[in-house]
């Protein structure tokens, strides 16, 4: 591996590790759950992405060929991070949320505070039947 | 890939066997990429997955949205990737240097103009991945999205920023 590749790999690893550290620090420092949710969903995505980029460059430079596994890991991470963040936020709303502190949303309010029968599932079903009719 | 997807609507029989051709193609591609090498055996396994998985999950996608422009979808992905990089730096600075009492954390209601569930999901995922915002909840009527902002001066302005930058583009992609 030549010096140039080593420098590039080192930079990506250091950048990635820094963002990982900042994300973890944010988790410790911020005051409550909703604020803490911001740190790992952001800082960590670039942190992990950067380390994986370093891995791609390393294998290219050492003759291991181009590996697409890293690209797939980034892709899956970006697909799943919003889902888990949304689940954590909704669990928080159900357990500790106060509808009076939230902005108002239509007549029926937010799905977390709706009675089970009027849950998001019904919205999905309604929207689906409408789409089918359009076909 | 044709730019006008609606012109090539699958016939009913094709729809039954391959309810989601794009999903099937993506599954085959991902399987081969995961193997990191090409062989006929792996291609067959990938094809089997491409047929079976969309059929097993068809009930989750009763009315798949049509993507009107793949070029715009790709441009959108690149825009979001760029914004994510910027968001990381912005949030890192807030976390490291902003005194906690000066963080203007607030809940924001984003009124939705999109109505396809898939389009709303894409919008919500984008919001979560980008600057200091996490999308949390949908309203019962499906017309509003609840977003938590880490540092937003004005709720309406924050909502309008998200709508202008992302929702307007998604509307052009999903129609």
Interface residues (C-beta under 8 A of the other chain):
Chain A: X19 X22 X23 X25 X26 X29 X30 X31 X34 X35 X37 X38 X39 X41 X42 X43 X45 X46 X47 X67 X68 X69 X71 X72 X78 X79 X81 X82 X83 X85 X86 X89 X90 X93 X101 X102 X103 X104 X105 X106 X107 X108 X109 X110 X111 X112 X114 X118 X119 X120 X122 X123 X124 X126 X127 X128 X131 X132 X135
Chain B: X30 X33 X34 X36 X62 X63 X84 X85 X87 X88 X91 X92 X95 X96 X100 X103 X105 X107 X108 X109 X115 X116 X117 X124 X125 X128 X129 X131 X132 X134 X135 X136 X137 X138 X139 X140 X141 X142 X143 X144 X146 X148 X150 X155
